[in-house]
C-alpha cells in the first residue's frame, strides 16, 4: 500500500507548494519533491503534516449530564 506524506507549508512561508514524499511500502522513500496540490502523485493513503504554528488548542468546558442520566442520554440503572 503506497503512502503520500505531505508537509503543509507554514502560513508565513512564501512557498505555496508543499513538500512531499511517496513511499510504496512505508519503509523506503520513493518519489519526493514539491508540487502544487493538484499535481501531487496518487497514493492509497495520505498523511498531512501540519506546522506547529498553524495549530491552536482551546480549553472547553463540556456540559454535565442531567442527574439520573448517563452520558449519551441513556438512563442509569436503578
Phi and psi in degrees as GROMACS dihedral restraints (atoms count N, CA, C in turn):
[ dihedral_restraints ]
;  ai    aj    ak    al  type     phi  dphi    fc
    3     4     5     6     1   -84.0    20    10
    4     5     6     7     1   149.2    20    10
    6     7     8     9     1  -129.6    20    10
    7     8     9    10     1   134.5    20    10
    9    10    11    12     1  -109.0    20    10
   10    11    12    13     1   121.2    20    10
   12    13    14    15     1  -108.6    20    10
   13    14    15    16     1   121.7    20    10
   15    16    17    18     1  -115.2    20    10
   16    17    18    19     1   126.4    20    10
   18    19    20    21     1   -95.7    20    10
   19    20    21    22     1   102.4    20    10
   21    22    23    24     1   -65.1    20    10
   22    23    24    25     1   139.6    20    10
   24    25    26    27     1   -71.6    20    10
   25    26    27    28     1   149.3    20    10
   27    28    29    30     1   -68.0    20    10
   28    29    30    31     1   149.5    20    10
   30    31    32    33     1   -60.5    20    10
   31    32    33    34     1   -28.6    20    10
   33    34    35    36     1   -83.4    20    10
   34    35    36    37     1    -8.7    20    10
   36    37    38    39     1   -75.5    20    10
   37    38    39    40     1   137.3    20    10
   39    40    41    42     1   -73.1    20    10
   40    41    42    43     1   -17.9    20    10
   42    43    44    45     1   -78.7    20    10
   43    44    45    46     1   133.2    20    10
   45    46    47    48     1  -103.5    20    10
   46    47    48    49     1    -5.1    20    10
   48    49    50    51     1   -98.3    20    10
   49    50    51    52     1   120.9    20    10
   51    52    53    54     1   -74.5    20    10
   52    53    54    55     1   151.3    20    10
   54    55    56    57     1   -78.3    20    10
   55    56    57    58     1   148.1    20    10
   57    58    59    60     1  -145.9    20    10
   58    59    60    61     1   158.9    20    10
   60    61    62    63     1  -141.4    20    10
   61    62    63    64     1   139.5    20    10
   63    64    65    66     1  -115.9    20    10
   64    65    66    67     1   130.1    20    10
   66    67    68    69     1  -119.6    20    10
   67    68    69    70     1   128.3    20    10
   69    70    71    72     1   -74.9    20    10
   70    71    72    73     1   -23.7    20    10
   72    73    74    75     1  -132.7    20    10
   73    74    75    76     1     3.5    20    10
   75    76    77    78     1    79.7    20    10
   76    77    78    79     1     0.0    20    10
   78    79    80    81     1  -114.6    20    10
   79    80    81    82     1   -37.0    20    10
   81    82    83    84     1  -123.6    20    10
   82    83    84    85     1   140.2    20    10
   84    85    86    87     1   -74.9    20    10
   85    86    87    88     1   140.9    20    10
   87    88    89    90     1  -115.7    20    10
   88    89    90    91     1  -119.9    20    10
   90    91    92    93     1   -61.8    20    10
   91    92    93    94     1   139.0    20    10
   93    94    95    96     1  -152.5    20    10
   94    95    96    97     1   163.3    20    10
   96    97    98    99     1   151.0    20    10
   97    98    99   100     1  -152.0    20    10
   99   100   101   102     1  -128.0    20    10
  100   101   102   103     1   149.1    20    10
  102   103   104   105     1  -162.7    20    10
  103   104   105   106     1   156.5    20    10
  105   106   107   108     1   -63.9    20    10
  106   107   108   109     1   153.5    20    10
  108   109   110   111     1   -56.7    20    10
  109   110   111   112     1   -35.2    20    10
  111   112   113   114     1   -74.1    20    10
  112   113   114   115     1   -13.2    20    10
  114   115   116   117     1  -106.7    20    10
  115   116   117   118     1     4.3    20    10
  117   118   119   120     1   -67.2    20    10
  118   119   120   121     1   147.1    20    10
  120   121   122   123     1   -68.3    20    10
  121   122   123   124     1   156.5    20    10
  123   124   125   126     1   -76.6    20    10
  124   125   126   127     1   152.6    20    10
  126   127   128   129     1  -157.2    20    10
  127   128   129   130     1   161.4    20    10
  129   130   131   132     1   -74.1    20    10
  130   131   132   133     1   -31.3    20    10
  132   133   134   135     1  -135.1    20    10
  133   134   135   136     1   142.4    20    10
  135   136   137   138     1  -125.1    20    10
  136   137   138   139     1   132.9    20    10
  138   139   140   141     1  -122.2    20    10
  139   140   141   142     1   126.3    20    10
  141   142   143   144     1  -108.9    20    10
  142   143   144   145     1   128.7    20    10
  144   145   146   147     1   -98.2    20    10
  145   146   147   148     1   118.6    20    10
  147   148   149   150     1   -95.9    20    10
  148   149   150   151     1   130.5    20    10
  150   151   152   153     1   -62.2    20    10
  151   152   153   154     1   142.7    20    10
  153   154   155   156     1   -56.2    20    10
  154   155   156   157     1   -36.8    20    10
  156   157   158   159     1   -65.8    20    10
  157   158   159   160     1   -16.8    20    10
  159   160   161   162     1   -93.4    20    10
  160   161   162   163     1    -2.7    20    10
  162   163   164   165     1   -98.9    20    10
  163   164   165   166     1   150.7    20    10
  165   166   167   168     1  -143.2    20    10
  166   167   168   169     1   151.1    20    10
  168   169   170   171     1  -121.2    20    10
  169   170   171   172     1   137.5    20    10
  171   172   173   174     1  -127.9    20    10
  172   173   174   175     1   133.5    20    10
  174   175   176   177     1   -84.7    20    10
  175   176   177   178     1   128.9    20    10
  177   178   179   180     1  -125.3    20    10
  178   179   180   181     1   157.4    20    10
  180   181   182   183     1  -115.0    20    10
  181   182   183   184     1   118.4    20    10
  183   184   185   186     1   -83.9    20    10
  184   185   186   187     1   144.9    20    10
  186   187   188   189     1   -67.9    20    10
  187   188   189   190     1   145.7    20    10
  189   190   191   192     1   -80.7    20    10
  190   191   192   193     1   149.9    20    10
  192   193   194   195     1   -70.4    20    10
  193   194   195   196     1   144.4    20    10
  195   196   197   198     1   -58.8    20    10
  196   197   198   199     1   151.4    20    10
  198   199   200   201     1   -55.9    20    10
  199   200   201   202     1   135.6    20    10
  201   202   203   204     1    88.8    20    10
  202   203   204   205     1    -2.3    20    10
  204   205   206   207     1  -119.6    20    10
  205   206   207   208     1   139.7    20    10
  207   208   209   210     1   -81.4    20    10
  208   209   210   211     1   160.7    20    10
  210   211   212   213     1   -54.9    20    10
  211   212   213   214     1   141.7    20    10
  213   214   215   216     1    93.0    20    10
  214   215   216   217     1    -1.0    20    10
  216   217   218   219     1    89.1    20    10
  217   218   219   220     1    -2.2    20    10
  219   220   221   222     1   -74.1    20    10
  220   221   222   223     1   146.5    20    10
  222   223   224   225     1   -76.8    20    10
  223   224   225   226     1   138.0    20    10
  225   226   227   228     1   -74.9    20    10
  226   227   228   229     1   141.5    20    10
  228   229   230   231     1   -64.9    20    10
  229   230   231   232     1   144.3    20    10
